[in-house]
Amino acid sequence: MPAPRTPRRVASVIRLRPEHAERYRALHRSVPRPVLETLSRAHVTNYSIFRRDDTLFAYFEYTGDDYDADMAAIAADPETQQWWTLTDPCQQPLDSAQPGERWVTGEELFHLD
């Protein structure tokens, strides 16, 4: 039996608009089941979002074979698109984000298993 593949670790950050902090928190108390199922179908596991002041930090592990295709499938999902119409106004991309980029991916500098 082959050894399990090490998941791809993905971390990203975005700013939280302070005036939307409570709304964002409330939205994440009940993420719609179809959005969660889309993430699972796209091989996203161990997904967490953390907040510190006005910064959101997201972390997940990707266990699939085609990251770009799976991320495109998430973006194309109508339920996820609807979810984003609720969450996007709560967020503000970092100054270092490229045009059209929202969450910016962080560089992994250290990992301990």
C-alpha positions in Angstrom: 0.0 0.0 0.0 1.5 3.4 -1.0 2.2 5.9 1.8 -0.5 8.7 2.1 0.4 11.8 0.2 1.4 14.8 2.2 -1.3 17.5 1.8 -0.6 20.8 0.2 -0.8 23.4 3.0 -2.4 26.7 2.0 -2.4 29.9 4.1 -3.9 33.2 3.0 -4.7 36.6 4.5 -7.1 39.5 3.9 -8.3 42.4 6.0 -11.6 42.4 7.8 -13.5 45.7 7.5 -14.0 46.6 11.2 -17.5 47.8 10.7 -18.4 44.3 9.4 -16.7 42.2 12.0 -19.8 41.1 13.8 -21.6 40.2 10.6 -18.6 38.2 9.4 -18.5 36.3 12.7 -22.3 35.6 12.5 -22.1 34.4 8.9 -19.4 31.9 9.8 -21.5 30.5 12.7 -23.7 28.9 10.0 -21.9 28.4 6.7 -24.3 26.9 4.2 -24.1 23.1 3.9 -23.7 23.3 0.0 -20.7 25.6 0.4 -19.1 23.1 2.8 -19.8 20.2 0.5 -18.3 22.0 -2.5 -15.1 22.5 -0.5 -15.0 18.9 0.5 -15.6 17.7 -3.2 -12.6 20.0 -4.1 -10.4 18.1 -1.7 -10.2 21.0 0.9 -9.7 19.7 4.4 -8.7 21.0 7.8 -10.0 24.5 6.9 -9.9 27.2 9.5 -10.2 31.0 9.5 -8.6 33.0 12.3 -9.0 36.6 13.2 -6.5 39.0 14.9 -7.6 42.6 15.1 -8.6 43.4 11.5 -6.7 40.6 9.8 -8.2 37.3 8.7 -5.9 34.3 8.4 -7.1 31.2 6.6 -5.5 27.8 6.5 -6.5 24.6 4.7 -5.0 21.5 3.4 -5.5 20.3 -0.2 -5.4 16.6 -0.8 -6.4 16.4 -4.5 -4.4 16.0 -7.7 -5.3 19.2 -9.6 -5.3 22.3 -7.4 -6.1 24.8 -10.1 -9.1 22.8 -11.4 -10.5 22.2 -7.9 -10.2 25.9 -7.0 -11.9 26.8 -10.3 -14.7 24.3 -9.5 -15.2 26.1 -6.1 -15.3 29.5 -7.9 -17.8 28.2 -10.4 -20.2 26.8 -7.8 -23.4 28.9 -7.7 -23.9 28.4 -3.9 -20.4 29.4 -3.2 -20.8 32.5 -5.4 -23.9 33.4 -3.4 -21.9 32.9 -0.2 -19.2 35.3 -1.5 -21.8 38.0 -2.1 -22.3 37.9 1.7 -18.7 37.6 2.8 -16.9 39.7 0.2 -18.2 43.1 1.4 -16.8 42.3 4.9 -13.3 42.0 3.5 -10.7 44.3 2.1 -7.7 42.9 0.1 -4.2 43.7 1.3 -2.3 46.5 -0.5 0.0 43.8 -1.9 -2.9 42.0 -3.6 -2.9 41.9 -7.4 -5.8 43.4 -9.3 -8.8 41.1 -8.8 -7.1 39.1 -6.1 -8.8 39.0 -2.7 -7.2 36.6 -0.3 -3.4 36.6 -0.8 -1.4 33.5 -0.3 1.3 33.4 2.3 4.7 31.9 1.9 5.4 28.9 4.2 8.6 29.6 6.1 8.4 26.9 8.8 6.5 23.6 9.4 6.7 21.1 12.2 4.8 17.7 11.9 
